[in-house]
Amino acid sequence: MQTPASTTPLQTDYLVKGCGATAMAFVDVMLKETDANFIMVDKRAAPGGHWNDAYPFVRLHQPSACYGVASRTLGHGRTDSTGFNQGLLELASGYEVTDYFHQLMRDTFLASGRVSFHPMSEVMGEPEAIHSGSYAIRSLLSGETQTVQVRKRLVDATMVHTSIPLTHTRKFTVAKDVTCEPPNHLTRLAPQYKRFTLLGAGKTAIDSVSWLLANGAPPESITWVLPRDPWLINRTFFQPGLKHFEQTIGGTARQFEIFASASSVKEVCLQMEAEGSWMRLDPNVWPKMFHGATVTQLELEKLRGIKNMVRRGRVLHIDAHSMQLESGVQPCQPETLYVDCTASALQHALPIDAEQPVFEAGLVRLHMIRTYQPTFSAALIAHIEATLDDDAAKRQLCQPTHMTDTAKDYLRVMAINMRNQAAWNTLPELRSWIRACRLDGFGSTLAQMAKDDAPRREVLARLAAATAPALANLQRLTAHAESDSR
Ligand SMILES: Cc1cc2nc3c(=O)[nH]c(=O)nc-3n(C[C@H](O)[C@H](O)[C@H](O)COP(=O)(O)OP(=O)(O)OC[C@H]3O[C@@H](n4cnc5c(N)ncnc54)[C@H](O)[C@@H]3O)c2cc1C
């Protein structure tokens, strides 16, 4: 349905396509550092992107302390005293994250008078409009379009390509008499079932298994279909603040030393595991997937209590008696609830197209420029947009990284991260901005460090000394075409 554009065009400096976390992080910095105005558009009904459709027990994987937007604290800086995350910094629930973005839109963005928000709408006119600046916003309900004349740039805040269980399209089929639901319905349906089969090996499946166990489901009632085993990151090694310096900064120094000296991807994996930084579900199964999921040791121990692991590839079809998998058939029991955790979350295997830089005339693409840190990346891109003039210079600072699918991908993106960080360090103003930004976990830690803290300075010196050899060796380790870590 499409009706003609209304006659008076809207005018804006920046038209923002998408109103998820990255869009919010970008606009937040631009509001503070420029006097530009913004039209934000999203197909969803509210700001916050995929968090609006997340399962009820979702929590951040990383501390709230460094998630969200630069200008507003998320959470209370508490340390969890109960549950799988005890002893570590709090992780906001999905409800807290959506509330945070809803309040930010109402109290800061709209209240500024410089932002308007168009929910249930989509941006139209690309790619031609990038040159003319003449776009349209189409209402998904009425079909009506409004012309928007953009003075500066379109901001594409859909680059992370989030895919979540509630809204994705399943790649397997399910017989009519079988119940297979996204984890959004697990809390409501679980009491009606004796058995649960979790499909998928990513963070959503881990969260679902953890939720079932934490709420009293016996481990033997759970079957877990793992197409590939994941490498898991120990969350203890990603905690901002001086209290966690030894794990977080010390762990990064050790990681760089391993990157510098290892002779193969497999050796990196084994050494990272020996350090306690990376973990696997089963010490006898070699993980072939690296999606950056984080867990704690406590959570891992509980997960290891699940003995019914099905490792026969992806599920193709489920009927009342069996699951057909890529390499075999698995008999099934009645009264089983199947939980679909197979959405890809972020586009892990998406290669970054060299023709799609962050900055080009009329356009900003909110790629990640630090891996697994989409909101920090968007905030930093905004600061670069606000403070530098030349697009070529901006591009030098913003080589996009992609999500990771394997350990080898992780090493590739670490090399990009190091190159970006080195470029940022050459500009004192940029370096100070990053240090002061709440979204940069390292900066806040370093800011708390005393100048005469010799032991910690020594760790920083080790980190600095390992960086160049690590980068050189990462390029060598990832140059070969053969598959990684086997
Ligand atoms: C379960 C889960 C937990 C996570 N935990 C963390 C974490 O702890 N830390 C972390 O850093 N990251 C985490 N992430 C990654 C997370 O995806 C990002 O943090 C962030 O929320 C991504 O935001 P986004 O704005 O890029 O994408 P989205 O949230 O997908 O927002 C993009 C928006 O664009 C809209 N859109 C698309 N096309 C158009 C169009 N043509 N016109 C208008 N609008 C359009 C969509 O409707 C959508 O709302 C997690 C992800 C998941 C799935």
The ligand as an ORCA input file, in Angstrom:
! r2SCAN-3c Opt
* xyz 0 1
  C      19.789    -11.452     23.141
  C      20.803    -10.407     22.801
  C      21.637     -9.906     23.799
  C      22.603     -8.931     23.476
  N      23.435     -8.457     24.463
  C      24.369     -7.522     24.144
  C      25.265     -6.993     25.131
  O      25.262     -7.375     26.278
  N      26.152     -6.060     24.746
  C      26.230     -5.613     23.457
  O      27.038     -4.745     23.162
  N      25.400     -6.098     22.522
  C      24.491     -7.032     22.827
  N      23.677     -7.534     21.861
  C      23.854     -7.057     20.508
  C      22.753     -6.063     20.181
  O      22.188     -6.485     19.003
  C      23.268     -4.675     20.119
  O      23.736     -4.323     21.402
  C      22.248     -3.643     19.718
  O      21.063     -3.751     20.467
  C      21.980     -3.674     18.249
  O      21.273     -2.500     17.988
  P      21.010     -1.994     16.530
  O      20.430     -0.651     16.678
  O      22.245     -2.113     15.732
  O      20.009     -3.071     15.897
  P      18.468     -3.354     16.149
  O      18.137     -3.467     17.574
  O      18.155     -4.536     15.277
  O      17.748     -2.051     15.574
  C      17.643     -1.770     14.204
  C      16.260     -1.231     13.957
  O      16.191     -0.834     12.588
  C      14.862     -0.982     12.154
  N      14.843     -0.973     10.691
  C      15.347     -1.902      9.840
  N      15.154     -1.524      8.552
  C      14.515     -0.319      8.592
  C      14.034      0.589      7.599
  N      14.166      0.352      6.294
  N      13.424      1.733      7.989
  C      13.266      1.981      9.315
  N      13.705      1.154     10.307
  C      14.318      0.022      9.943
  C      14.412     -2.278     12.803
  O      13.018     -2.312     12.951
  C      15.138     -2.232     14.161
  O      14.288     -1.830     15.214
  C      22.715     -8.479     22.148
  C      21.865     -9.000     21.162
  C      20.921     -9.953     21.468
  C      20.046    -10.496     20.363
*
